[in-house]
Amino acid sequence: MSQAEDPTLQLPADGLSYAGETPPEALVARPVYFTPEQQLPRSMGVMPLRGLVLFPEMVTPLIVTQARAIKVIKRAMSLGKLVFFTTQRMDDLVQPEREDLHDIGTVGRVLRGLRLADGSLRILVQGLCRARLSAATTDQPFFQGTLDVIEQVNQESPQAEILRRHLRDDFRAWCTTTGKGLPELDMLVEALHQPSRMADYIVSNLPIRVEDQQNALAELDVEQRLQKVRGLLSREREIAELNLQIIGNVQSALDKNQREYWLREQLRVVREELGEVDPSVGETQRLRCRILESMMPPEIKDEAIRELERMERMHRDAAEHTVARTYIDWLLDMPWSVKSDDCLDLDRVQAVLDQDHSGLEEIKERVLEYLSVRQLNADSRGPILCFIGPPGVGKTSLGRSIARAMGREFQRIALGGVKDESEIRGHRRTYVGSMPGRIIQALRRAGSANPVMVLDEIDKVGNDFRGDPASALLEALDPEQNSSFTDHYLDVPFDLSSVMFICTANIASTIPAALRDRMEVIDVSGYIEEEKLSIAREHLLPRIRTEHGLKQRQMRFADDILCQLIRDYTREAGVRGLDREISKIARKIARKVVSGKKGAGTVTKARLVDFLGPPRYLRDHAERTDLPGIAVGLAWTAVGGDILFIEATRMEDGNRNFKVTGQVGEVMKESAETALSWVRANAKQLDIETLSPNTWDLHLHVPQGSIPKDGPSAGITMTAALVSLLTGRKLRDEIAMTGEITLRGKILPVGGIKEKVLAAGRAGIKKVFLPRQNQSDLLDIPEPLRDAIEITLVDQVWDVLDQVLVAKAP
């Protein structure tokens, strides 16, 4: 059953309260009540209602379409016109059962009925009183219910009267807010003196949920019902006020836009009458002249003209107009044919590179080779270099130095943490706030088509659901493709072949293979002590004095003090730590100068301790190897080389167990197993008599357990530690070794030789054992370090053991 939307129905003049837009004059003229004393029948037909609650004294039209409901109405018209109306719990039920109906409903009288052409009925019903459905039967072709008329409580209490007056005022306020306030409605509300009638009337006219109306109908305590209706009315009033506010804001915005539009139109008409040129027309003409005079390639110039013509057809205030104008500006600002003149004086370039950086001869040689090729072939493509090395060795600053030496513009793009492909290739212009990628932005800032562009931290590029930036770099860093690099925003090709790309990274393994294959990789190793001393003397000290406002006489270092600072307070491949320590000393001296205290001048050994505290790094490898079972190895890390201690111990009365600890990886564990197997296989030659089965447990440990370690290069070191332990012979002091071993005792080549030897030099190692097959790597080691450390090349484990084991004491 549903409420009919039929404004043409003529209601009887004896009606009471009316729903919808029905005029309420009759209610005031002659109110009629129905009470239980009027001999209400205990049994009558039940009419389920969907989406509607019928209240007492409410008159409403209904359309009856279900066959079972039509029979209820026909029976009621013949027996007294009384029907019990109750609301269904769920609106989507077509044939509800007893449990699908609410117990509390309203007894109503059918005032008028009309059969329609399709067989349905249009009826007009009037609510009479509340009743409870105590029982229902379906023996008839429709619901037949047994009813109990229920009486309301607290109808005439003073509290109910007070609530009625408040409810009346709230309803008037709601009508005013929603614009439904009429004089007739005000008279109708004033005529409702009974609190129960007012609550029923108001709740039936509120645009609220059917569940809320049913709860109000089922509330028999009039005071509680008035409270509930006030709460519902208050919520509807807040909603109405918020709706008015939203409509007002929207209307204000529309009025403002319309006002601006009319003002602009009037301004345009006035300018036309005065013969003045519209600024937008003048702007378009200026852009057209700039495009025609620009150095764009012809096909890109045509694209710019097409976009300009498209912009001319747009209104000046349209969002697309701004997008088109910004795009044209980007095309005009790009350095299509603007290039810096390279400095081809090799001597000057060499002098500039030497002035900015000490060492790094391989990189300097590569730059000079490129400039030599440029002298012979001016159209040669720019190189794509990749500097891989530990932090602090000057990879990024070297790119700036190369740009200064060549006379080119310099641009740096930080790629660390970049995960969005659009950061490289740009956003398409369909997106709000779209812009070109970082490469195109850098070219625009440089104002040149051949800058030196550093792609910093390329090994730390990430990827997620927004794409893979490393894959987007493939086109830009491919010499065969970057002559037509297409950014998503510009959507036209740009020639990157003249750009000198320099990528920097700490680790090569995290760079995708396809990307690494497109670059010329140059390893940038750490500095030896002599190079650090030179860098500190020529670069760090002058800059730090200037930054801290100190004069040379206020902070001076002797070479031996700088060397002590490098050895005892830093242990790194680069010079960042050294820079921090010297800056710390400069700050303390600056404070003394400002305070008028003594302390400025030459930094001595004693003052070095006062400024920085006791030494942080001690050369304790001799003390740590004074027992059998301890060997010193060499390791490669992402921040440079380092020395590695390996300790072995034996537990008697064991179960022949072998354990390796120190957060080592699988490869390193396999190296330990290989070392133990070789020792057991050669026990007789080693004069080891304690390797009888089931009598011992061995434990191999690599200190600094919080640092992950892996790789096969510690094989010879593990073997030496096990042999030293089981023979009771210590290893010689100030020696270190590296190399992979086989079960036959051969020593295989390993990587990172230069970094490992540099680490040995920093740690004060005097002698190093390396695989013979790494002999070619010795050329990369600086000559001063080769002179300071004795490097021995070996093929077999026996070659190492014969030289490192100390004879047993007699």
Secondary structure as UniProt FT lines:
FT   STRAND          2..3
FT   TURN            7..8
FT   TURN            13..14
FT   STRAND          17..18
FT   TURN            20..21
FT   HELIX           25..29
FT   HELIX           36..38
FT   STRAND          43..49
FT   TURN            56..57
FT   STRAND          58..64
FT   HELIX           67..79
FT   STRAND          82..88
FT   TURN            91..92
FT   HELIX           98..100
FT   STRAND          104..115
FT   TURN            117..118
FT   STRAND          121..137
FT   STRAND          144..149
FT   HELIX           158..178
FT   HELIX           183..191
FT   HELIX           195..205
FT   HELIX           210..218
FT   HELIX           222..274
FT   HELIX           279..293
FT   HELIX           298..312
FT   TURN            316..317
FT   HELIX           319..333
FT   HELIX           346..356
FT   HELIX           361..376
FT   TURN            378..379
FT   STRAND          384..388
FT   TURN            391..392
FT   HELIX           395..406
FT   STRAND          410..414
FT   TURN            416..417
FT   HELIX           422..425
FT   TURN            429..430
FT   TURN            432..433
FT   HELIX           438..446
FT   STRAND          452..456
FT   HELIX           458..460
FT   TURN            465..466
FT   HELIX           469..476
FT   TURN            479..481
FT   HELIX           482..484
FT   STRAND          485..486
FT   TURN            488..490
FT   STRAND          493..494
FT   TURN            497..498
FT   STRAND          500..505
FT   TURN            509..510
FT   HELIX           513..517
FT   STRAND          520..523
FT   HELIX           529..535
FT   HELIX           536..540
FT   HELIX           541..547
FT   TURN            548..549
FT   HELIX           552..554
FT   STRAND          555..557
FT   HELIX           559..569
FT   HELIX           576..595
FT   STRAND          601..603
FT   HELIX           605..612
FT   HELIX           621..624
FT   TURN            628..629
FT   STRAND          630..637
FT   TURN            638..639
FT   STRAND          640..652
FT   STRAND          658..661
FT   HELIX           666..681
FT   TURN            682..687
FT   TURN            693..694
FT   STRAND          696..701
FT   TURN            705..706
FT   TURN            713..714
FT   HELIX           715..727
FT   TURN            733..734
FT   STRAND          735..737
FT   STRAND          740..741
FT   TURN            743..744
FT   STRAND          746..748
FT   HELIX           753..763
FT   STRAND          767..771
FT   HELIX           772..780
FT   HELIX           783..788
FT   STRAND          790..794
FT   HELIX           797..804
//
